[in-house]
Amino acid sequence: MSRLSSLLLVLPLGLGYGATCFAGAAGAKLANAEEVRRDLGLSPAYSNVALRNVKIAILDAGFAGLEGKKEYLPADTVLVEHYDPAFIARTGIGEANFSKPLLPNDPHGRLMAQIVWATTGSSPDGPHFFLLNANGPTMFRRAVRYAIEQRVDVILFSGTFEGAGNYDGRGPINAAVDDATRAGIIWVNAAGNTGKAVFNGPVILGADGYVRFVGAADSSALRFTNRFDENTVTITLTWNDYRDTEDAGTNKDLDLIVEDAHGKVVGSSTLKQISAGRDAGINETTNPRERVVLADLPGAKPGQEYRIRVKANTANFTLSDRLRVLVTAQRDATFLDPDTGKQTQPVVLLDASGSGEIYPPADHASVLTIGDSSRSSAQGPTADGRMKPDVVVANSTARFSNGDETAGNSNSAAYFAGVVCTLKATQPRLNADHLRAWARYLDSQAATSDARYPVAPTRPIPLVAPASPLTDGPLPLPLSPNQLRAMKFAEGLKDDARRQPGLPPLIVISGP
């Protein structure tokens, strides 16, 4: 994967169905915009780019703050919260009477758009922003279709879905992404903040019907810490029986149980998985997913960790079935551990796999997946062996003029989207394949110091490297560190039969 030295992003969408424009008093701006632009090589080389013809769509669940009429974004910015009934009837996406509002106190999407705008130079003439409600799968699919019909150039989605796919780039969420990328839209997606919070493994059952977790310290359970009282911890279990259509059903049934260190059950999810053909009733679901939310969970001392167990209710699991467990916490900021004197996270999945953490649609093959260098930034490979993220932004910090400061791979994706908008304005024929070739060039120029990332260059990298993204014919490049890592990973799978008896190889080597 290629590593850059800064970050920011946005997406374009078209006018229409219930669209609202904003203008008014000044609001908080990105305070480190010029620093970011210099680090990314945008300033001064791209200081006077005309962006009025570039459209970017930001898909998100919250754009709070725009209702205050502050000048956060260009005056012609369009916000779509509710899609027009005629649009819904024509596209057939979801029930005609279904709608889901934006999250009322969530400014995430608005901040992403601000970062993109600042990265492009904050010109009042562009890019043209469309802020689209993507709160849940149905609204997400409507947002994608709306963006396609408005002929946007770029889509930014700084989010992921915990289900809706088998982590191989397919599934109902990624089917919508297929439509966008086939329409020529460049899709930029955050890698997600699930780093070191995921366990992946085969569904191997013991005689008691419980899953045996290959590689865990105790194969009968996964362990996680919780150092804060009254914390809220969410455990999500999924397995690879999603289909390409939504609510397609599954005849494979797993239950999720959480115990304390003494074996007392503190939470469980025992939905009955059903096949498609009828509506799910009480305690039934058509999705291969179970979730437990542990509110006000007591803290536990080291050695008294909580345990996650998984039980099978059907006997039709095979050696090709795999499961994924994700552990997230409401209070997850690091703190100074009084026992060790070191900064640590209050909730840690001790048996995390350390890879295979990318969720849809960041796992899509045609999506440019952007991570950052933090511990929580999700890492691949995908279930079919492709390395993700595609690009890592070394510094994701965004400082705003009101004193707020944010960081994470959402910011990184927004920064990269700003770069994409700038390049698109200067080279209208730019597409995702050109950007991958450019990222591959950067990767080939960086010396690798660890197994995951190339070293950031000591000088800014020009956006159009010596081998321009639009160079005709194949680029004369050697195998990149990314490709070499993928090949090494695939070679390592040859001893799967020894490490995990009976498990068939599930990884293939991806192309360039």
C-alpha positions, 0 to 999 in steps of 0.5 A, a space after each residue: 500500500 502507498 503511504 502519504 504524508 497528509 489527509 482530507 476529502 469529500 464527494 459530489 452529488 447532483 441537485 434534486 429531490 428535496 435538496 437544500 442550499 446553505 449560506 450565512 455567517 462564518 463557521 469554524 474552518 480547518 486551521 491547518 489547511 495550508 500545512 496539509 496542502 503543503 504536505 500533500 504537494 498541493 501547494 503551491 503547485 495546485 494553488 489556482 486550480 478551477 474546481 467549479 466543474 467537479 462534483 463530489 458526494 459525501 455519504 454519511 449519517 450526520 451533517 449537524 451544524 449546517 442548519 445554523 447557516 454558517 459558511 462551512 462549505 460553498 454556498 451552492 452545497 446541497 443537502 439531501 436528507 429525505 429522498 423524493 417519493 417519485 425518486 423512490 418509486 422510480 428506483 424501487 429502492 426500499 419500501 415507498 413509505 420508509 425513510 430514516 432521518 439523519 442523526 440529529 447531533 452528529 456532524 461527522 459528514 459535515 466535517 468530512 466535507 469541510 476537510 475536503 473543501 479545505 484540501 482543495 483550497 476552499 474556493 467558493 466556486 467549487 468543488 460542488 458538494 452534495 451531502 447525502 443521507 446514507 443512514 442505514 443500508 436502504 438510505 445508503 443505496 438511495 444515496 448511491 443511486 442519487 449520486 449516479 443520476 447527478 453524475 458526480 465525479 467522486 464519492 466519499 464514504 467514511 464509514 463501513 457496515 459490520 454486516 452485509 457481506 463476506 468481506 470479499 468485495 461482494 454482498 448487497 452493499 457492494 452491489 450498490 458500489 458496483 453501480 457507482 464504479 461502473 458509472 465511472 465514479 471514483 469511490 474513496 472509502 475509509 478503512 474503518 477503525 476496527 484495527 486490533 478489534 477483530 477475530 477471524 477464524 474457521 467455524 470448527 465445532 467441538 463435541 459440545 456444539 461450541 466453536 473452537 477458536 483456532 489461534 486463541 489462548 483458550 480455544 473455547 473462548 475469546 477474551 476481552 478486557 474492560 477497565 472502566 465501570 459503566 462502559 458500554 461494549 458491543 460484540 458483533 458476530 457474523 459469518 460468511 453466509 451473506 448473499 448478493 441480495 439483501 435479506 436473502 436468508 441463511 439456514 446456518 445458525 450461530 448464537 453469541 454468549 458473553 460470560 464473566 471470568 467465573 462463567 456467569 452469562 452477562 449477555 447473549 444473542 440467540 436469534 434464530 436464523 431463517 431462510 428467505 421466503 417469509 418475514 422474520 418474526 420475533 427473535 428471528 433474522 434472515 441475516 448471519 449476524 448476532 449482536 450483544 450490547 453490554 450497557 454499564 458493564 463493570 470493569 474487571 482487573 487483569 486476569 479477570 477478563 470477559 469471555 466470548 463463546 459461540 454455539 452452533 444450532 445447526 449441523 450444516 457448517 463446513 470447512 469453508 465456513 468462517 466467522 468474524 467477531 468484532 468488539 467495540 466500546 463506547 469509551 475507548 480513549 486510551 488512559 494511563 494504566 495505574 498497574 503498568 504506568 503505560 497508556 492503554 485502551 480500556 477495552 482490548 480483544 486479547 485474541 484479536 487476529 491482527 488482520 482481516 479487519 476490513 468491512 464493506 464497502 472498504 473491501 470492494 475491489 474498485 474502491 480506493 480504501 484509505 487508512 492511517 498509521 494509528 493502531 485502530 486503522 483496519 488492516 486487510 487482507 480481504 477474504 479473497 486475498 487482496 491487500 487493503 488499505 490501498 493508501 495510508 495517510 501518515 498524519 490524519 490530524 485535522 485542527 479547526 479554528 474553534 479549537 476542536 481537533 480530530 484524527 483517524 482514517 475518516 480524516 485520511 479518506 477526506 484528505 485523499 478525496 480532496 487530492 482526487 478532486 484537485 487532480 480531477 479538475 486538472 485532468 478530467 479523464 482521471 479514473 480510479 485505475 490511474 490513481 492506483 497506478 499513481 499509488 503503485 508508483 509511490 509505493 515502488 519509490 518508498 523503502 519499506 521499514 516494517 511489514 505493514 507500511 512503506 516509510 513516508 518520504 522525506 520530501 513532498 511527493 508531487 501529485 503527478 509523479 514522474 510517471 503521470 497517472 495518465 501515461 499511455 500504456 503500462 507503467 514500467 514498474 517493478 513489483 511493488 512492496 504491496 504486491 510482494 507482501 501479497 505474494 509472501 502472504 499467499 506463500 505462507 498459506 501453503 502450510 494451512 493444512 498443518 496449522 489448521 488441519 482440514 482448512 482449505 486454502 481460501 486466499 488467491 493472489 490479486 492482480 496489480 
